[in-house]
């Protein structure tokens, strides 16, 4: 397989490949854990897998192309990874970039189809941010609000679904409340993870939420300093998104 090639498979075939090649439980990016197949269904799934691999040009007389298996293994055993669930004008999709040794991979999932392609292992963060919906950063002023000034509501909204500000005397809380209630074009919820010194995959405790409004993109995150935790909203320029994701990655022990 040439490094410039893109390979497309169904999520079901990805699950079968992970099982067949001892790659462990499929990454959460692939929509769920390992599946159990009765014998008859397993044979059907294997036949589907062969058809898809042959259509993608990565199945030969000696089995699955080692170059493609290297990409799948990089996802399953990544030293560093960035992944997220996104929404643009065309609908929802997911993106993951991962680095393992000298291998870099980008996987994109739309519906039940996943595409894989090789990327520079030193630039997996750049490749990840590049796949966000094409929306310019907002020109608004940054907002920072102590969490105590908000009452947590039901889960949703990327982890920042809040009720109204507790105090009408906090202008920044009112601004954030208005921002969260504004009509959205789309957005994303972004994560990062890596392997610790024991080889265990560990995800950063926090994440980055992106909301795309008619007037541009905002990035929301929790700031945890020495004092009380705060919620920050800043214009979502690509440079800031890369910086914040790198900071989150560095927090992983």
C-alpha positions as CSV (number, residue, x, y, z in Angstrom):
1,X,0.0,0.0,0.0
2,X,1.4,3.4,-1.0
3,X,1.6,5.9,1.9
4,X,-0.7,8.3,0.0
5,X,-3.5,5.8,-0.4
6,X,-6.7,6.1,1.6
7,X,-8.4,2.9,2.7
8,X,-12.2,2.8,3.5
9,X,-13.8,0.0,5.6
10,X,-17.1,-0.5,7.5
11,X,-16.9,-0.3,11.2
12,X,-17.9,-3.9,11.4
13,X,-14.9,-4.9,9.3
14,X,-12.6,-2.8,11.5
15,X,-13.9,-4.8,14.5
16,X,-13.2,-8.1,12.8
17,X,-9.7,-7.0,11.8
18,X,-8.9,-6.0,15.4
19,X,-10.1,-9.4,16.6
20,X,-8.4,-11.4,13.9
21,X,-5.0,-9.8,14.5
22,X,-5.1,-9.6,18.2
23,X,-5.3,-5.8,18.5
24,X,-7.5,-5.8,21.5
25,X,-10.9,-4.1,22.0
26,X,-11.6,-1.6,19.2
27,X,-10.9,2.0,20.0
28,X,-14.0,3.9,21.2
29,X,-13.7,6.0,18.0
30,X,-14.9,2.9,16.2
31,X,-18.3,3.1,17.9
32,X,-18.3,0.5,20.7
33,X,-16.4,-2.5,22.1
34,X,-15.6,-5.9,20.8
35,X,-18.5,-7.8,19.3
36,X,-19.6,-11.4,19.6
37,X,-20.4,-13.2,16.4
38,X,-22.2,-16.6,16.2
39,X,-20.5,-19.0,13.9
40,X,-22.8,-18.3,10.9
41,X,-22.6,-14.5,11.4
42,X,-18.8,-14.7,11.8
43,X,-18.4,-16.4,8.4
44,X,-20.6,-13.7,6.8
45,X,-18.6,-11.0,8.5
46,X,-15.3,-12.5,7.3
47,X,-16.6,-12.7,3.7
48,X,-17.7,-9.0,3.9
49,X,-14.2,-8.1,5.3
50,X,-12.5,-9.9,2.4
51,X,-14.6,-8.0,-0.1
52,X,-13.9,-4.7,1.5
53,X,-10.2,-5.3,1.7
54,X,-10.0,-6.4,-1.9
55,X,-12.0,-3.4,-3.0
56,X,-9.5,-1.2,-1.1
57,X,-6.6,-3.0,-2.7
58,X,-5.0,-4.1,0.6
59,X,-5.8,-7.8,0.5
60,X,-3.4,-10.2,-1.3
61,X,-2.5,-13.9,-1.5
62,X,-0.4,-13.4,1.7
63,X,-3.2,-11.7,3.6
64,X,-3.8,-8.1,4.6
65,X,-1.3,-5.6,3.5
66,X,1.2,-5.1,6.4
67,X,1.3,-1.3,5.6
68,X,-2.4,-1.0,6.3
69,X,-2.2,-3.2,9.4
70,X,0.5,-0.9,10.7
71,X,-2.0,2.0,10.5
72,X,-4.7,0.1,12.4
73,X,-2.2,-1.0,15.0
74,X,-1.1,2.7,15.4
75,X,-4.7,3.6,16.3
76,X,-5.1,0.6,18.7
77,X,-1.7,1.0,20.4
78,X,-1.0,4.7,20.0
79,X,1.7,6.5,22.0
80,X,-0.2,9.7,21.4
81,X,-3.6,10.4,20.0
82,X,-6.1,13.2,19.4
83,X,-9.8,12.4,18.6
84,X,-13.2,14.0,18.7
85,X,-16.8,14.1,17.6
86,X,-17.7,16.9,15.2
87,X,-20.6,18.4,13.4
88,X,-20.7,20.6,10.3
89,X,-23.4,21.7,7.8
90,X,-23.4,18.2,6.3
91,X,-23.9,16.3,9.6
92,X,-21.9,14.5,12.3
93,X,-18.5,12.9,11.8
94,X,-15.5,11.8,13.9
95,X,-11.8,12.2,13.5
96,X,-8.8,10.6,15.1
97,X,-5.1,11.1,14.6
98,X,-2.5,8.8,16.3
99,X,1.2,8.3,16.5
100,X,3.1,5.1,17.3
101,X,6.8,5.1,16.6
102,X,7.4,6.3,13.1
103,X,3.8,5.8,12.0
104,X,1.2,8.5,11.9
105,X,-2.4,7.8,11.0
106,X,-5.6,9.8,10.4
107,X,-8.9,8.1,10.6
108,X,-12.2,9.7,9.8
109,X,-15.6,8.1,10.4
110,X,-18.9,9.1,8.8
111,X,-21.8,6.9,9.6
112,X,-20.6,3.4,9.6
113,X,-17.7,4.0,7.2
114,X,-14.1,4.7,8.3
115,X,-11.3,6.0,6.1
116,X,-7.6,5.6,7.0
117,X,-4.7,7.5,5.7
118,X,-1.0,7.9,6.6
119,X,0.2,11.3,8.0
120,X,3.4,12.7,9.3
121,X,3.8,11.2,12.8
122,X,5.4,14.5,14.0
123,X,2.3,16.5,12.9
124,X,-0.7,14.4,14.2
125,X,-2.0,17.4,16.2
126,X,-1.8,19.7,13.1
127,X,-3.6,17.0,11.0
128,X,-6.3,16.7,13.6
129,X,-7.1,20.4,13.9
130,X,-7.1,20.7,10.1
131,X,-10.1,18.3,9.9
132,X,-12.3,20.5,12.1
133,X,-15.2,22.1,10.2
134,X,-14.0,25.1,8.1
135,X,-15.2,27.9,10.3
136,X,-13.4,31.2,11.1
137,X,-12.7,32.2,14.7
138,X,-15.1,34.6,16.3
139,X,-13.9,38.2,16.8
140,X,-15.5,38.5,20.2
141,X,-13.7,39.1,23.5
142,X,-12.6,36.2,25.7
143,X,-14.8,35.3,28.7
144,X,-13.8,33.7,32.0
145,X,-16.3,32.8,34.7
146,X,-15.8,31.0,38.0
147,X,-17.7,27.7,38.1
148,X,-19.3,28.8,41.3
149,X,-21.1,31.5,39.4
150,X,-23.0,28.9,37.4
151,X,-25.3,26.1,38.5
152,X,-24.6,22.8,36.6
153,X,-27.6,21.7,34.5
154,X,-28.2,18.3,32.9
155,X,-25.4,16.8,30.8
156,X,-25.1,18.1,27.2
157,X,-23.8,21.0,25.2
158,X,-20.3,19.5,25.3
159,X,-20.1,19.4,29.0
160,X,-21.0,23.1,29.4
161,X,-24.8,23.0,29.5
162,X,-25.5,25.4,32.3
163,X,-28.5,27.0,33.8
164,X,-28.5,30.7,34.1
165,X,-25.9,32.6,36.1
166,X,-26.5,32.5,39.9
167,X,-26.0,36.2,40.2
168,X,-27.3,38.9,37.9
169,X,-24.3,41.0,39.2
170,X,-21.8,38.9,37.2
171,X,-21.6,40.3,33.7
172,X,-19.1,37.7,32.5
173,X,-21.6,35.0,33.6
174,X,-24.4,36.6,31.6
175,X,-22.1,36.8,28.5
176,X,-21.3,33.1,28.8
177,X,-24.9,32.2,29.3
178,X,-25.9,34.0,26.2
179,X,-23.0,32.4,24.2
180,X,-24.1,28.9,25.2
181,X,-27.8,29.6,24.3
182,X,-27.0,31.1,20.9
183,X,-28.1,29.1,17.7
184,X,-25.2,26.9,16.5
185,X,-23.9,25.9,13.1
186,X,-22.0,23.0,14.5
187,X,-19.2,22.2,16.9
188,X,-17.0,19.5,18.3
189,X,-15.8,17.9,21.5
190,X,-12.1,17.1,21.4
191,X,-10.0,14.7,23.5
192,X,-6.4,13.6,23.8
193,X,-4.8,10.4,25.3
194,X,-1.4,8.7,25.5
195,X,0.4,5.7,26.9
196,X,2.0,6.0,30.3
197,X,5.3,4.4,31.3
198,X,3.4,1.2,32.0
199,X,1.9,1.1,28.6
200,X,-1.6,1.9,29.8
201,X,-3.7,4.2,27.7
202,X,-4.7,7.3,29.7
203,X,-7.0,10.0,28.6
204,X,-6.6,13.6,29.7
205,X,-9.1,14.4,32.5
206,X,-10.4,17.5,30.6
207,X,-11.4,18.1,27.0
208,X,-11.9,21.0,24.7
209,X,-15.4,22.0,23.5
210,X,-15.8,23.9,20.2
211,X,-19.0,25.7,19.3
212,X,-19.6,27.2,15.9
213,X,-21.9,30.2,15.8
214,X,-23.1,32.3,12.8
215,X,-20.4,34.9,13.8
216,X,-17.6,32.4,14.2
217,X,-16.0,29.7,16.3
218,X,-15.5,29.7,20.1
219,X,-13.5,27.3,22.2
220,X,-14.6,26.5,25.8
221,X,-12.6,24.7,28.5
222,X,-12.2,24.4,32.2
223,X,-9.2,26.2,33.7
224,X,-7.9,24.6,36.9
225,X,-5.4,26.8,38.7
226,X,-4.5,27.0,42.4
227,X,-7.8,28.7,43.2
228,X,-11.3,28.0,42.2
229,X,-11.9,26.4,38.8
230,X,-13.2,28.6,36.0
231,X,-14.9,28.2,32.6
232,X,-13.2,30.1,29.8
233,X,-14.5,30.8,26.3
234,X,-12.1,32.3,23.7
235,X,-12.2,32.8,20.0
236,X,-11.4,29.4,18.4
237,X,-8.4,30.2,16.2
238,X,-6.5,27.1,15.0
239,X,-3.4,28.3,16.8
240,X,-5.3,28.4,20.1
241,X,-6.9,25.0,19.5
242,X,-3.5,23.4,18.9
243,X,-2.0,25.1,21.9
244,X,-4.8,24.1,24.3
245,X,-4.8,20.4,23.0
246,X,-1.1,20.3,23.5
247,X,-1.5,21.6,27.1
248,X,-4.2,19.0,27.8
249,X,-1.9,16.3,26.4
250,X,0.9,17.4,28.7
251,X,-1.3,17.0,31.8
252,X,-1.5,13.2,31.3
253,X,0.8,11.4,33.7
